[in-house]
């Protein structure tokens, strides 16, 4: 394992550990500073990622369009799960309490959510996926990068978050792979968060 890969792995473990720590503050307040530092490290260790942030006109359509579609699919899936497995709803409600973004007027918290989303895309769809794609062509790199992203949520010990991270992670990594850039998955991620966390909570 190269020093860069080792540093990313340590940063990844630190992310999981940070989420596992009890804190009196909303989740994004705790996570945002670490996310920024980790993303900066990822950019230094994988310089080519910066080029992936250059937008193209098609990124807006694919990003926002896929984010809306994923938001709709999430709502449909959640409605089905809540109906057949009522206990799952409590798991989802716990996430909203941790995020504390139910107040739409709280622009600071919403801004921090955006900061974390940008950092996540740079780290997992940028540095991690790019490094994996160099060693594992095609679907293997997409799946492995998605699993890395999913494992980053384990610190919260919330089964529904793990499932959502896996599904969304696969979609966003595939979008990054198909577009060859990070702008489309970044916009998709931001749109999905806006829908699910603010405009139309589950």
N, C-alpha and C positions, 0 to 999 in steps of 0.2 A: 504494500500500500504506500502510495506517495505521501509526502508531507502534506500536500494540499488536501488530499482525500482524508487523511487522518484528522486534519484540522476541522474539516466539514463534519466528520463523524463526531468529534468532540462537541462541536457547536450544536449538533443535532441532539446529542444526549443532554446537553445543558438546557435546551428548549423543553425537552420532556420533563426534566427535573424542576424547571421553573414553574411549569403548569401544575406540578404535583404539590407545590408549596402552598400552604394556607395563606391567604392575604385578605386584608380588610378592604382592599380597593377593587374596582371593577377589573375584569380580566385584561382588557386592552391597555389599561394604565400600567399594569405590571409587565405586560409582554412587549409593548411598543419599544422601549429603549433597547431591550435585548435584541428584538427583531431588527432594528436599524443597525446595531453593531454587527450582528451576524450577517446581514445582507451586505454590509460594507466589506466584511471579510471575504464573503463569497465573490464579490466583484474583483477584489485584489487577487484572490487565488485563481480566478478563472476570468482573465481579462476579456475574452471573446464575448462574454455575456453582455457587456455594454453595447455591443453592436446590435444585439437582439432587441434593444429597446427603441430602435428607430422605427417609427410608425409608417404604415402604408395605408392608403385609402380603404382597402378592403378590410383592414383590421377593425375598423369601427363597426362595420356591418356584421362581421363574424363574431366580434366580441360581445356587443350589446345583444345581438340576435340570439346567440347561444346562451347568454346569461338569462334572458327572459324565458327561453325555452326550458332551461334547467330549473329556473324558479317555479315554473308551472308544473314540471314533472315532480319536483320536491313536494309541492302542495298536494298533488294528487296522491303521491306515495304516502305522505304523512296522514292524509285523510283515511286511506285504506288501513294503514297500520293502527291508527288510533281507534278505528271502529272494531277491528278484530283483536287488537292487543291493547286494551285501555291503559295498562300499566306503563306502556312506552311513553305516553303523553307526559307523565311526571318527569321522565328523563329529559325530555325536550324542554319542559318548563324550567328545569334546573339550569339549563344552558342560558336561557334568557335572563335568569337572575344573575348568573355570573357575568354575562356581558353587560347588563345594565344599560342597554340601548333602547329600552322601550319608550323613553322620553325623546320624542322626535326633535325637540328643541335643543337637546344637548349636543351642540355642534362639536364641542371638544372631543367627546367620546366617539362621535361618528368620524371625526378626523383621524383619531387614533386607530379606528378600525381600518380606515383607508391606508394608513401607514403600515399596519401589520400585513394587509393584503399585498401591497407592493413588495414588501420584504419577502413574503412567502413565495411570490412568483419568481423573484430574483434567485432565491435560494433553491427551491425545489424544481421549478420548471426551467430555471436557468442553469445554475452551476451544477446541481446534482444530476439533472437529466442529461445535460451536455456531456458530463464525464462518463455517465453510464452508456450513453449512445456511442461513445468512442470504443467501448469494449463489447457491448452487447447490441447488435443491430436490430432494427425493427421493433416488434412488439415487446421483446424482452426488456429493453430499456424503458419503454413506456410503463410497463407493469411494475418494474423494480422501482422506478422513480415515484410512482403512485403509492407503492407500499411504504417507501421512505416517508412520504408526506403524511400518509395515514398514521404511521407509527408516531409522528410528532404530536399527535393528539392524545396519546395514551396516558399522559400525566393527569388529565382531567378525569379519567376512569369513567367515561360516559359512553355506553355502548352505541347510542344513536349518533353521537358525534363521530365515532369511529366509522360507522357505516356510511354516513354522509361524506366524510373525508375521502373514503375509498372511491365512492361513486363520482364525486366531483373531481377528485384528483385524477382519476382516469380520463374524464372529459377534458380537463384543462391541460393535462400533459399531451393528450392526443391533439388538441388544438395547437399547442406549441410545436409539436412535431410536424403537423401538416402545414402550418403557416411559416415555420422556420424563424419565428420571432416570438417575443414575449408580450407584445402589445395586445393581441387578441385574447389570450387567456387572462391577462391582467384585467382588461375591460369586462370580460365575462365574469370573473371572480367578483369584481366590484359591483356589477349589476346584480348578480345573484345575492350578495350580501345585503344590498340595498333593498331588494324585494323581500327576502326572508327575514331580515332583522328589523326593518323599519317600515316599509310601505305595507306589506301584507304578512305580518308574523304568523307563524304556524299555530 
